Structures are given as C-alpha cells and as structure tokens.
C-alpha cells in the first residue's frame, strides 16, 4: 500500500528580531487556520456546520477534517487527524529566521499552493497580538533540486512529484528479537489507560501509531489498513524497554479557540527497546514521517529509530 506524502521546507525571515517565541510551531498552526479560512471561505462564516459549501471546503477538509456519518472509523469523534504537520527544524533566538517543515499527507499534498498563500498572508499581517511579521523567502523539498517557490513568484517552479509511505499489505508476525534505540525528538503525548505516559512503553506507543496511520489512510487516502491489530498489540507486549532516559517536558500554548493559555506536556529523550520488532519496522518507519500521539499537527511526537547490529 502506498500513502502519498511530501515534506516541504518553508524558509522564513522575520522583521522583529526581539521576539523570543517559546513554541512557534503552535503559533504558526493557529495563524494558518485563521488565514486559510479567510482564503477559502467566500461567505465569512464563523460556524462551518450550516454552510452549503462545507463538504467541498478546503479549510474544512484541511483544518477541521470531519468524520462522515457513515464512517467506519472514529464514529464518536467530531473530527479526524489533520493531514498536515508543522515542525520547526531550524531557528535562532531571538528569532530572525526559521525553517518550517510542512508535511502534507494523502489528498492534502495537492493543496500546497494554499499553504504557501496562507503563509504569505500570515507573514504580511504578523503573528500574535504584537504582529511579528515575516517573509516567506522560498519553499524547497529534499526530493527536488530547484526551489519550488521563490518569494514574489506567481507559479510553482516545477511539477510536484510526491513520494510515498510504503506499507506492506500483510505484516509477518516474526518473533525473532531485535534491539533498537528510539529517540523522541519532540515531546511525545501518548496515553495509557487515559493518562499520558511518563515513561516509555512500547505497546501504547505502537498501538497509538497504528491508530494514527490507519486514520490517515482512511480519511485522507481513501483506503483501509487490513492489519491484524489484535495480534500486533499482543506481540507488542513482548517488546521490552531495557533502558531509558526520558523526562517530562512542559511548555505553554495559547489556544485561540478557548482564548486561554494552557500547559502541554510530553516525554522527551531516548529508550532502548528489544524484542520482536520485525513486523513493526515498516510501521515505525512511517511514524518517523507522520509523528505519533497528540499535537502532531504542530510538531509534537517526532521520533527516530536506530537499529542495533
């Protein structure tokens, strides 16, 4: 199975170097939602639910992906996972420049021009109440040598060729043991028994990742993953955390919807795991691209895996 995905680098230059943002990825995501709605909504509605255009609205699809009434997944939820991820890979402090990784998944890949247009609009108006303005200098991709977009252009430079996540149709439940180090690059917010993990455990981590991957495939790629989820969950119990050095990290976040500040927490650090990892290798490889847990759309849950020889 192939899931379309593409990661782009948005290069930003800021005009207000005195700004010291704590969690800029969340600030960008919130502003992006506001500006994308302005671009997409021709009726300036505050509530999308009673809008005739809701079923075909780009904003509704990208930022508030609805769960259809006849959905086979997430029937108790009002919205599905976002098909995009913002992750800051480079910035200085005080901030004068930043590089934002924007990952688009499934059907969202074709909406790159809307993301570029929204970022230009965000930069011109400025972020937060203090209106920290920036310029979108260019947009690049590691899979293409030339810049896709340069500031002031009216067209994308070259046709987009998205890459794919390769997901096997059937995972062989191999029980041979493998050891790996999993590094949580940004705070991981995964729940176990309705509480966020304070120490790393493989089963809740990988079952959360399987749910996320399945939901993205279903809602944004029009396909279902036909895994034996119960057997995989049982097998995951045999993967042990033999060593870990993690800490709980908290950071402030402002919610524009709730008009309030809140604290978000997650675990960061490394965990050495050992056990029957073979069937999970393609799932973990996909997870390195799509992140895991809550808050993925603003960069949380980014991890990488290194296998031991």
Wavefront OBJ file of the C-alpha trace (Angstrom):
o trace
v 0.000 0.000 0.000
v 1.273 3.478 -0.858
v 0.315 6.599 1.060
v 1.202 9.894 -0.703
v 3.282 12.182 1.498
v 5.610 15.107 0.911
v 7.671 17.280 3.237
v 8.483 20.838 2.216
v 10.788 23.369 3.860
v 9.304 26.846 4.284
v 12.130 29.370 4.806
v 11.014 32.397 6.837
v 12.762 35.708 7.588
v 11.400 37.765 10.499
v 11.353 41.551 10.756
v 11.236 41.714 14.574
v 14.407 40.085 15.974
v 13.460 40.972 19.554
v 10.850 38.209 19.575
v 11.640 35.140 21.730
v 8.866 32.647 20.917
v 8.646 29.588 23.173
v 6.591 27.351 20.894
v 6.386 28.934 17.455
v 5.064 25.839 15.643
v 1.790 26.079 17.566
v 1.608 29.832 16.879
v 2.054 29.178 13.172
v -0.585 26.452 13.116
v -3.154 28.673 14.824
v -2.476 31.587 12.483
v -2.518 29.243 9.494
v -6.051 28.104 10.347
v -7.264 31.708 10.506
v -5.678 32.707 7.203
v -6.639 29.529 5.369
v -10.254 30.124 6.346
v -10.088 33.674 5.027
v -8.727 32.384 1.732
v -11.160 29.502 1.360
v -14.372 30.902 2.798
v -16.347 33.096 0.451
v -19.124 33.607 2.997
v -17.097 34.635 6.078
v -18.995 32.273 8.357
v -17.968 31.686 11.947
v -19.689 28.307 12.004
v -18.999 25.846 9.202
v -21.660 23.335 10.155
v -24.610 25.064 8.455
v -22.664 26.106 5.346
v -23.730 24.729 1.973
v -20.073 24.591 0.879
v -18.808 22.641 3.912
v -18.487 19.302 2.116
v -16.213 20.767 -0.566
v -14.401 23.420 1.501
v -10.601 23.219 1.567
v -10.443 24.798 5.016
v -12.935 22.312 6.429
v -11.022 19.386 4.937
v -7.534 20.537 5.953
v -8.107 22.123 9.344
v -11.318 20.569 10.659
v -11.461 17.245 8.819
v -14.987 15.964 9.518
v -15.874 12.377 10.344
v -18.684 11.359 7.932
v -21.881 9.995 9.444
v -21.347 6.631 7.748
v -17.676 6.405 8.723
v -16.274 3.009 9.687
v -13.739 4.722 11.967
v -13.793 7.282 14.795
v -17.600 7.417 14.926
v -17.516 9.013 18.381
v -15.208 11.831 17.263
v -16.171 15.120 15.639
v -13.015 15.445 13.551
v -10.302 13.219 12.095
v -6.500 13.716 12.292
v -5.131 16.702 10.390
v -3.440 15.781 7.086
v -0.522 18.158 7.773
v 2.339 18.631 10.228
v 4.254 21.808 11.045
v 7.655 21.219 12.639
v 10.378 23.807 13.274
v 13.712 22.314 12.231
v 15.854 25.447 12.480
v 15.525 28.807 14.205
v 17.660 31.279 16.083
v 16.753 33.111 19.279
v 15.874 35.956 19.278
v 14.239 34.864 16.073
v 15.319 36.400 12.780
v 14.899 33.310 10.610
v 13.292 29.903 10.778
v 12.815 26.831 8.646
v 9.474 25.093 8.987
v 8.986 21.536 7.809
v 5.486 21.286 6.372
v 4.456 17.679 5.776
v 1.335 17.069 3.690
v -0.368 13.673 3.655
v -2.699 11.982 1.177
v -5.100 14.291 -0.636
v -3.638 17.302 1.162
v -0.468 17.183 -0.979
v -2.266 18.897 -3.859
v -3.126 21.865 -1.633
v 0.466 23.092 -1.295
v -0.352 26.375 -3.130
v -2.942 27.174 -0.441
v -0.344 26.600 2.281
v 2.080 28.936 0.514
v -0.605 31.577 0.033
v -1.664 31.302 3.698
v 1.954 31.662 4.902
v 2.393 34.769 2.745
v -0.781 36.208 4.250
v 0.350 35.304 7.782
v 3.718 36.969 7.244
v 2.190 40.160 5.942
v -0.176 40.504 8.886
v 2.205 39.212 11.548
v 1.949 36.659 14.325
v 0.441 37.146 17.794
v -1.024 40.391 19.083
v 2.349 42.075 18.614
v 2.201 41.420 14.855
v 5.604 39.825 14.344
v 5.891 39.972 10.573
v 7.908 37.656 8.369
v 8.655 36.985 4.714
v 8.308 33.578 3.109
v 11.600 33.588 1.191
v 11.247 30.240 -0.552
v 9.845 26.742 -0.398
v 12.118 23.773 -1.068
v 11.958 19.991 -0.989
v 14.741 17.471 -0.449
v 13.406 15.461 -3.395
v 13.837 18.367 -5.839
v 16.994 20.330 -6.567
v 15.372 23.636 -7.520
v 13.241 25.752 -5.209
v 9.563 25.001 -5.670
v 8.614 28.573 -4.851
v 10.555 31.837 -4.509
v 9.132 34.956 -2.905
v 7.126 37.013 -5.363
v 6.560 34.196 -7.825
v 3.104 33.618 -9.213
v 3.703 29.988 -10.143
v 5.373 26.920 -8.694
v 8.664 26.316 -10.469
v 8.356 22.634 -11.293
v 5.679 19.916 -11.159
v 5.315 18.274 -7.775
v 6.127 14.581 -7.504
v 5.117 13.424 -4.032
v 6.849 10.446 -2.533
v 5.023 7.691 -0.686
v 4.970 5.698 2.510
v 5.306 2.038 1.611
v 3.057 -0.017 3.899
v 3.025 -3.821 3.382
v -0.423 -5.317 2.906
v 0.399 -8.062 5.401
v 2.832 -7.902 8.291
v 4.589 -11.191 9.060
v 4.423 -11.811 12.804
v 8.108 -12.673 13.146
v 9.119 -13.284 16.779
v 12.908 -13.034 16.356
v 14.456 -10.437 18.639
v 15.787 -7.058 17.510
v 17.192 -4.174 19.563
v 16.767 -0.508 18.705
v 17.090 2.963 20.196
v 14.051 5.192 19.833
v 14.735 8.901 20.247
v 11.869 11.284 20.940
v 12.959 14.485 19.192
v 9.923 16.498 20.289
v 7.665 15.799 23.294
v 5.562 12.667 22.925
v 1.970 12.730 24.202
v 0.662 9.164 24.174
v -1.941 7.933 26.612
v -2.027 4.674 28.529
v -5.258 3.986 30.420
v -6.400 7.611 29.860
v -3.207 9.072 31.336
v -0.214 10.408 29.443
v 2.829 8.145 29.665
v 5.542 9.492 31.943
v 7.906 6.662 30.977
v 8.273 4.959 27.623
v 6.316 1.765 26.956
v 6.252 0.163 23.534
v 2.729 -1.262 23.374
v 0.820 2.014 23.981
v 3.322 3.790 21.736
v 2.876 1.453 18.763
v -0.888 0.970 19.157
v -1.251 4.764 19.117
v 0.875 4.872 15.960
v -1.194 2.123 14.307
v -4.404 4.056 15.040
v -2.936 7.254 13.625
v -1.644 5.582 10.484
v -4.975 3.811 9.954
v -6.955 7.034 10.377
v -4.734 8.975 7.967
v -5.041 6.206 5.369
v -8.822 6.023 5.792
v -9.716 9.726 5.870
v -7.041 11.165 3.571
v -6.120 8.329 1.192
v -9.453 6.534 0.832
v -8.106 3.158 1.911
v -8.126 0.868 4.929
v -5.187 -0.914 6.524
v -6.088 -4.573 6.863
v -3.746 -5.441 9.692
v -4.373 -7.991 12.417
v -4.369 -5.236 15.041
v -5.150 -7.571 17.946
v -2.236 -9.888 17.156
v 0.099 -6.919 16.685
v -0.954 -5.461 20.036
v -0.340 -8.815 21.717
v 3.061 -9.130 20.065
v 3.950 -5.596 21.175
v 3.688 -6.729 24.801
v 6.821 -8.831 24.197
v 8.897 -5.752 23.278
v 10.699 -4.636 26.420
v 12.167 -1.267 27.325
v 15.569 -2.348 28.597
v 16.924 1.140 29.181
v 15.535 4.650 29.007
v 16.496 8.191 29.777
v 13.381 10.309 29.381
v 11.975 13.358 31.089
v 8.611 15.064 31.213
v 8.707 18.398 29.397
v 6.030 21.085 29.702
v 5.589 24.198 27.614
v 2.954 26.924 27.324
v 0.471 27.010 24.484
v -2.160 29.612 23.668
v -5.470 28.270 22.354
v -7.230 30.787 20.111
v -10.412 28.737 20.283
v -10.517 28.673 24.071
v -8.946 32.134 24.350
v -6.631 30.950 27.107
v -3.138 29.761 27.873
v -2.514 26.151 28.800
v 0.395 23.883 29.550
v 1.159 20.890 27.347
v 3.442 18.114 28.483
v 5.111 15.084 26.967
v 8.133 12.844 27.336
v 11.409 13.527 25.585
v 14.630 11.529 25.457
v 15.727 8.024 24.457
v 14.543 4.480 25.073
v 16.321 1.243 24.162
v 13.807 -1.426 23.198
v 14.279 -5.104 22.449
v 12.010 -7.880 21.245
v 10.081 -8.981 18.126
v 10.341 -5.647 16.308
v 10.364 -7.124 12.786
v 6.650 -6.661 11.989
v 6.749 -3.120 13.382
v 9.713 -1.859 11.335
v 7.599 -0.514 8.397
v 5.135 0.997 10.889
v 7.927 2.734 12.803
v 9.448 3.938 9.506
v 6.102 5.507 8.580
v 5.876 7.002 12.072
v 9.154 8.825 11.582
v 7.366 10.783 8.840
v 3.893 11.226 10.368
v 4.846 11.623 14.081
v 2.832 9.998 16.885
v 0.474 10.911 19.716
v -1.387 14.146 20.302
v -0.297 17.530 18.962
v 1.310 16.160 15.802
v -0.004 18.986 13.617
v 2.248 21.438 15.461
v 5.288 19.196 15.570
v 4.907 17.027 18.661
v 5.627 13.308 18.636
v 8.553 13.449 16.198
v 10.871 10.483 16.701
v 13.584 8.471 15.010
v 14.653 4.835 15.336
v 18.168 3.423 15.134
v 18.524 -0.355 14.935
v 21.468 -2.081 16.596
v 23.610 -4.548 14.697
l 1 2 3 4 5 6 7 8 9 10 11 12 13 14 15 16 17 18 19 20 21 22 23 24 25 26 27 28 29 30 31 32 33 34 35 36 37 38 39 40 41 42 43 44 45 46 47 48 49 50 51 52 53 54 55 56 57 58 59 60 61 62 63 64 65 66 67 68 69 70 71 72 73 74 75 76 77 78 79 80 81 82 83 84 85 86 87 88 89 90 91 92 93 94 95 96 97 98 99 100 101 102 103 104 105 106 107 108 109 110 111 112 113 114 115 116 117 118 119 120 121 122 123 124 125 126 127 128 129 130 131 132 133 134 135 136 137 138 139 140 141 142 143 144 145 146 147 148 149 150 151 152 153 154 155 156 157 158 159 160 161 162 163 164 165 166 167 168 169 170 171 172 173 174 175 176 177 178 179 180 181 182 183 184 185 186 187 188 189 190 191 192 193 194 195 196 197 198 199 200 201 202 203 204 205 206 207 208 209 210 211 212 213 214 215 216 217 218 219 220 221 222 223 224 225 226 227 228 229 230 231 232 233 234 235 236 237 238 239 240 241 242 243 244 245 246 247 248 249 250 251 252 253 254 255 256 257 258 259 260 261 262 263 264 265 266 267 268 269 270 271 272 273 274 275 276 277 278 279 280 281 282 283 284 285 286 287 288 289 290 291 292 293 294 295 296 297 298 299 300 301 302 303 304 305 306 307 308 309
